[in-house]
Amino acid sequence: MTDKVKIKVDKRQIVGKKTAGLRRAGIVPGVVYGKTHQPINIQFENNQLEKLLEKVGFSTPLTLVIDGKNYFSIVKNFDRDPIKRNIINVEFQSISAKDPIDAFVEFEIVGRGESLAERAGLMVMKVMEEIEIRALPNEMPSSIQLDITNLEKVGDHIAIKDIVLPKGATFSDKELDLHMAVVNVYDPAQIEAQNEATGGDAEDVSEVESENGA
């Protein structure tokens, strides 16, 4: 987890179609939902919100201070303009520190460039970018580290069953295939040949995976 985040947020008086004017002024409209209160309309300066989302993502809880009252929350959703890519709205959910939450947590590769496979000229690539975890808010990891240093040959992989979760955390999906690969080792020549055959992207390795038996 990152350090605890606490940020003062302004209430938003402008609603509906008039929020377009806020966006033109660099202000992002938002809302806080929760079981114990009515939805609260809020607003952020765009740069402030970008920095906040980069720090907390979807898995790190934070405290929103609105009119002097604290709301322990997580980010539930945000949208970007499809062309300009600026954030156009954001949603938070207020939560209890005593109740488990579900959140998607990103995988982080550890040992990049140090694995036996990479030293042999092979490629080590993530098959999955994130996974949904259930944990108490203050125990939710900000990322899940995957150590690839012991991967050696084509077909070697890290599966979901190999992931060590923090104490008290579980996978949200109880029917998850624990043998599913999260990281896999590929031969670059094999991927290049696949691309030439399909006109695909080297990052799209789904068909190569089946050949490796992952």
C-alpha positions as CSV (number, residue, x, y, z in Angstrom):
1,M,0.0,0.0,0.0
2,T,1.0,3.6,-0.5
3,D,1.0,6.1,2.3
4,K,-2.4,7.2,3.5
5,V,-3.9,9.9,1.3
6,K,-6.1,12.7,2.6
7,I,-7.4,15.5,0.3
8,K,-9.7,18.4,0.7
9,V,-12.4,18.5,-2.0
10,D,-14.8,21.3,-2.9
11,K,-18.5,20.6,-3.2
12,R,-20.0,21.2,-6.6
13,Q,-23.1,23.4,-7.1
14,I,-23.2,23.1,-10.9
15,V,-25.0,20.0,-12.2
16,G,-26.4,18.7,-15.5
17,K,-25.4,20.1,-18.8
18,K,-23.9,23.2,-17.2
19,T,-20.9,21.0,-16.1
20,A,-19.6,21.4,-19.6
21,G,-18.6,24.9,-18.6
22,L,-16.6,23.5,-15.7
23,R,-14.7,21.2,-17.9
24,R,-13.8,24.0,-20.3
25,A,-12.4,25.8,-17.2
26,G,-10.2,22.8,-16.3
27,I,-12.6,21.6,-13.5
28,V,-13.6,17.9,-13.4
29,P,-17.1,17.1,-11.9
30,G,-17.3,14.1,-9.6
31,V,-19.6,12.4,-7.2
32,V,-19.2,10.4,-4.0
33,Y,-21.7,7.5,-3.5
34,G,-22.2,5.6,-0.2
35,K,-24.6,3.4,1.8
36,T,-24.7,5.9,4.7
37,H,-25.3,9.2,2.8
38,Q,-26.9,10.7,-0.2
39,P,-24.7,11.2,-3.3
40,I,-22.4,14.2,-2.9
41,N,-21.4,16.3,-5.9
42,I,-17.8,17.4,-5.8
43,Q,-15.2,18.9,-8.2
44,F,-11.4,18.8,-8.8
45,E,-8.9,20.8,-10.7
46,N,-7.9,18.5,-13.6
47,N,-4.2,18.5,-12.7
48,Q,-4.9,17.7,-9.1
49,L,-7.1,14.8,-10.0
50,E,-4.6,13.4,-12.5
51,K,-2.0,13.3,-9.8
52,L,-4.4,11.8,-7.3
53,L,-5.5,9.0,-9.6
54,E,-1.9,8.2,-10.5
55,K,-1.1,7.8,-6.8
56,V,-4.1,5.7,-5.6
57,G,-5.5,4.0,-8.7
58,F,-8.6,1.8,-8.0
59,S,-7.2,-0.2,-5.1
60,T,-5.8,2.3,-2.6
61,P,-8.3,3.9,-0.2
62,L,-8.2,7.6,0.5
63,T,-10.0,10.2,2.7
64,L,-12.0,12.9,1.0
65,V,-12.6,15.9,3.2
66,I,-15.8,17.6,2.2
67,D,-17.2,20.5,4.3
68,G,-14.9,19.4,7.1
69,K,-16.3,15.9,7.2
70,N,-14.1,12.8,6.3
71,Y,-15.3,10.2,3.8
72,F,-13.1,7.1,3.6
73,S,-13.4,6.2,0.0
74,I,-12.0,4.4,-3.1
75,V,-12.1,5.4,-6.8
76,K,-14.8,3.4,-8.5
77,N,-14.7,4.9,-12.0
78,F,-13.5,7.8,-14.2
79,D,-13.9,8.6,-17.9
80,R,-11.7,10.4,-20.3
81,D,-12.5,12.4,-23.4
82,P,-11.9,10.0,-26.3
83,I,-10.0,12.6,-28.3
84,K,-8.4,15.0,-25.8
85,R,-7.8,12.3,-23.2
86,N,-8.5,14.6,-20.3
87,I,-10.6,13.3,-17.4
88,I,-14.3,14.3,-17.8
89,N,-15.8,12.8,-14.7
90,V,-14.9,10.7,-11.6
91,E,-16.8,8.6,-9.2
92,F,-15.9,7.6,-5.6
93,Q,-17.5,5.2,-3.2
94,S,-17.4,5.8,0.5
95,I,-16.6,2.6,2.4
96,S,-16.0,1.3,5.9
97,A,-12.5,0.3,7.0
98,K,-14.0,-2.8,8.7
99,D,-15.7,-4.2,5.6
100,P,-13.8,-6.1,2.8
101,I,-13.9,-4.5,-0.7
102,D,-13.2,-5.8,-4.2
103,A,-10.7,-4.0,-6.3
104,F,-8.6,-4.6,-9.4
105,V,-4.9,-4.7,-8.6
106,E,-2.2,-4.4,-11.3
107,F,0.6,-6.8,-11.7
108,E,4.2,-5.5,-11.4
109,I,7.1,-7.3,-13.0
110,V,10.1,-7.7,-10.7
111,G,13.5,-8.7,-12.1
112,R,13.1,-7.3,-15.6
113,G,16.2,-8.0,-17.6
114,E,17.6,-10.4,-15.0
115,S,15.8,-13.6,-15.9
116,L,17.6,-16.5,-17.5
117,A,15.0,-16.4,-20.3
118,E,15.8,-12.8,-21.2
119,R,19.5,-13.4,-21.0
120,A,19.0,-16.2,-23.5
121,G,17.2,-13.8,-25.9
122,L,13.6,-14.9,-25.1
123,M,10.7,-12.6,-24.2
124,V,8.9,-12.5,-20.9
125,M,5.5,-10.9,-21.2
126,K,2.4,-10.4,-19.1
127,V,-0.6,-12.3,-20.2
128,M,-2.8,-10.5,-17.7
129,E,-2.5,-6.9,-16.5
130,E,-4.6,-7.0,-13.3
131,I,-6.7,-9.2,-11.1
132,E,-9.6,-8.6,-8.8
133,I,-8.7,-9.0,-5.1
134,R,-10.9,-9.0,-2.0
135,A,-9.4,-7.5,1.2
136,L,-10.0,-5.0,4.0
137,P,-9.4,-1.5,2.5
138,N,-6.2,-0.8,4.5
139,E,-4.8,-4.3,3.6
140,M,-5.5,-4.0,-0.2
141,P,-2.1,-4.1,-2.1
142,S,-1.4,-1.2,-4.5
143,S,0.2,-3.8,-6.9
144,I,1.1,-7.5,-7.0
145,Q,4.7,-8.2,-7.7
146,L,5.7,-11.0,-10.0
147,D,9.4,-12.1,-9.8
148,I,10.5,-13.4,-13.2
149,T,14.1,-14.1,-12.4
150,N,13.7,-17.9,-12.3
151,L,11.9,-18.1,-15.7
152,E,14.3,-19.9,-18.1
153,K,12.8,-21.4,-21.2
154,V,9.9,-21.1,-23.7
155,G,6.7,-22.2,-21.9
156,D,7.9,-21.3,-18.4
157,H,5.3,-19.2,-16.7
158,I,3.9,-17.8,-13.5
159,A,0.3,-18.9,-12.9
160,I,-2.3,-17.5,-10.6
161,K,-1.7,-20.3,-8.1
162,D,1.9,-19.0,-7.7
163,I,0.8,-15.5,-6.6
164,V,1.3,-14.8,-2.9
165,L,-1.4,-12.5,-1.6
166,P,-1.1,-10.4,1.5
167,K,-2.5,-11.9,4.7
168,G,-6.3,-11.8,4.7
169,A,-6.6,-11.1,1.0
170,T,-8.3,-13.5,-1.4
171,F,-9.2,-13.6,-5.1
172,S,-12.7,-12.2,-5.7
173,D,-13.6,-14.8,-8.3
174,K,-14.1,-18.1,-6.5
175,E,-14.3,-19.9,-9.8
176,L,-10.9,-18.5,-11.0
177,D,-8.7,-21.0,-12.9
178,L,-5.7,-21.0,-10.6
179,H,-3.6,-22.6,-13.4
180,M,-4.1,-19.7,-15.7
181,A,-0.8,-18.0,-16.8
182,V,-0.2,-14.5,-15.7
183,V,3.3,-14.2,-17.2
184,N,4.7,-16.4,-20.0
185,V,8.0,-16.9,-21.8
186,Y,8.0,-16.7,-25.6
187,D,10.4,-17.1,-28.5
188,P,10.6,-13.7,-30.4
189,A,10.9,-15.6,-33.7
190,Q,7.6,-17.4,-32.9
191,I,5.8,-14.2,-32.2
192,E,7.2,-12.6,-35.4
193,A,6.1,-15.5,-37.5
194,Q,2.6,-15.3,-35.9
195,N,2.5,-11.6,-36.7
196,E,3.4,-12.2,-40.4
197,A,0.7,-14.8,-40.7
198,T,-2.0,-12.8,-39.1
199,G,-0.9,-9.2,-39.5
200,G,-1.3,-8.8,-35.7
201,D,0.6,-7.0,-33.0
202,A,3.5,-8.5,-31.1
203,E,1.7,-7.8,-27.9
204,D,-1.1,-10.0,-28.9
205,V,0.2,-13.4,-27.9
206,S,-3.1,-15.3,-27.3
207,E,-2.6,-17.8,-30.2
208,V,1.1,-18.3,-29.3
209,E,0.0,-19.2,-25.7
210,S,-2.0,-22.1,-26.8
211,E,1.0,-23.5,-28.7
212,N,3.1,-23.2,-25.5
213,G,0.4,-25.0,-23.5
214,A,0.0,-22.2,-21.0
